[in-house]
Amino acid sequence: MGKVRTEMIKRISLELFDKYPKSFNAEFEVNKQFLNEIGLDVSKKLRNKVAGYVTRLVKIDQAERTELEEELPIPAL
């Protein structure tokens, strides 16, 4: 069974990921600190869930970019 996240966590995470795409990292701790820096005023438990889901989104985004780069032909110089 996979992890189940509420719609609120997904909505907040996607909004933040769209607003700050370059600020998030594939590291949970870095994302958690960034959420503190931007002043996300939620409980510790909710902040950790949002940081975890954003970390997952970043990893998925990086994997998709890697796949696209591998599929594109490299031009000869």
C-alpha positions in Angstrom: 0.0 0.0 0.0 1.2 3.5 -0.8 1.1 6.5 1.4 -2.1 8.5 1.6 -1.9 12.2 1.8 -4.8 14.6 2.3 -5.9 17.0 -0.4 -4.8 19.9 1.7 -1.2 18.7 1.9 -1.1 18.1 -1.8 -2.6 21.5 -2.6 -0.3 23.4 -0.3 2.7 21.5 -1.6 1.9 22.0 -5.3 1.2 25.7 -4.7 4.6 26.2 -3.0 6.4 24.0 -5.6 5.0 26.2 -8.4 5.8 29.4 -6.5 9.4 28.5 -5.5 10.6 25.9 -8.0 14.3 26.7 -7.7 14.3 26.8 -3.9 13.3 23.3 -3.2 15.8 20.4 -3.1 15.7 16.6 -3.1 16.7 16.7 0.6 13.9 16.7 3.2 15.8 18.7 5.9 16.6 21.5 3.4 13.0 21.7 2.3 11.9 21.8 6.0 14.2 24.7 6.7 13.0 26.6 3.6 9.4 26.3 4.8 10.5 27.8 8.1 12.3 30.6 6.3 9.3 31.6 4.2 7.1 31.6 7.3 4.7 28.8 6.6 2.6 29.2 9.7 1.4 25.6 10.3 2.0 22.9 12.9 5.2 21.0 13.0 3.5 17.8 11.9 1.8 19.5 8.9 5.1 21.3 8.0 6.9 17.9 7.9 4.2 16.4 5.7 4.4 19.3 3.3 8.2 19.1 3.2 8.0 15.4 2.6 5.6 15.7 -0.3 7.6 18.5 -1.9 10.7 16.4 -1.6 8.8 13.6 -3.5 7.7 16.1 -6.2 11.2 17.3 -6.7 12.5 13.8 -7.1 9.8 13.0 -9.6 10.5 16.2 -11.5 14.3 15.4 -11.6 13.6 11.9 -12.9 11.4 13.2 -15.7 14.0 15.8 -16.7 16.6 13.0 -16.8 14.4 10.8 -19.0 13.8 13.7 -21.4 17.6 14.5 -21.6 18.3 10.8 -22.3 15.7 10.7 -25.1 16.9 13.8 -26.9 19.6 13.3 -29.5 22.9 15.0 -28.8 23.9 17.2 -31.7 27.3 16.6 -33.2 29.7 19.5 -33.0 
